[in-house]
Amino acid sequence: MSPRNLSRVFKEKTGSTVLEYLTLLRKEYAGTMLNNPEYTIEYIASKCGFKSARQLQRILKN
């Protein structure tokens, strides 16, 4: 399956794009990690696949 076809089928079946879904999974994982006071926001961002702590904070606001 081509990347374009995968994107089209994924959106058709789930109602969201692959990127939106991936961001949702990362956001959920970050939310669970935020419950641990030993983890810094920078550490959580790197473990969840965000480019920076600022990007994670921006996504958590939405």
C-alpha positions as CSV (number, residue, x, y, z in Angstrom):
1,M,0.0,0.0,0.0
2,S,1.3,3.4,-0.9
3,P,1.7,6.1,1.7
4,R,-0.9,8.2,0.0
5,N,-3.4,5.3,-0.1
6,L,-2.7,4.5,3.5
7,S,-3.4,8.1,4.5
8,R,-6.6,8.1,2.5
9,V,-7.9,4.8,3.9
10,F,-6.9,5.8,7.5
11,K,-8.8,9.0,7.3
12,E,-11.8,7.3,5.8
13,K,-11.9,4.6,8.5
14,T,-11.0,6.7,11.6
15,G,-12.1,10.2,10.7
16,S,-8.7,11.7,11.5
17,T,-5.3,11.8,9.7
18,V,-2.4,9.7,10.7
19,L,-0.6,12.8,12.1
20,E,-3.6,13.7,14.2
21,Y,-3.9,10.2,15.6
22,L,-0.1,10.1,16.3
23,T,-0.3,13.4,18.1
24,L,-3.3,12.2,20.2
25,L,-1.3,9.1,21.3
26,R,1.7,11.2,22.2
27,K,-0.5,13.6,24.1
28,E,-2.2,10.8,26.1
29,Y,1.2,9.2,26.9
30,A,2.6,12.6,28.0
31,G,-0.5,13.1,30.2
32,T,0.2,9.9,32.1
33,M,3.9,10.8,32.4
34,L,3.0,14.2,33.9
35,N,1.6,12.5,36.9
36,N,5.2,11.5,37.9
37,P,6.8,14.5,39.7
38,E,10.3,13.1,39.0
39,Y,10.0,13.7,35.2
40,T,10.8,17.1,33.8
41,I,8.8,18.5,30.9
42,E,11.9,18.2,28.7
43,Y,12.2,14.6,29.5
44,I,8.6,13.9,28.9
45,A,8.7,15.7,25.6
46,S,11.7,13.7,24.4
47,K,10.2,10.4,25.5
48,C,6.9,11.1,23.7
49,G,8.4,12.1,20.4
50,F,8.0,15.8,20.5
51,K,10.6,18.1,19.1
52,S,10.8,20.3,22.2
53,A,9.2,21.0,25.6
54,R,7.6,24.1,24.1
55,Q,5.8,22.0,21.4
56,L,4.5,19.7,24.1
57,Q,3.2,22.6,26.2
58,R,1.5,24.1,23.1
59,I,-0.2,20.8,22.3
60,L,-1.3,20.2,25.9
61,K,-3.0,23.6,25.9
62,N,-5.3,22.6,23.0
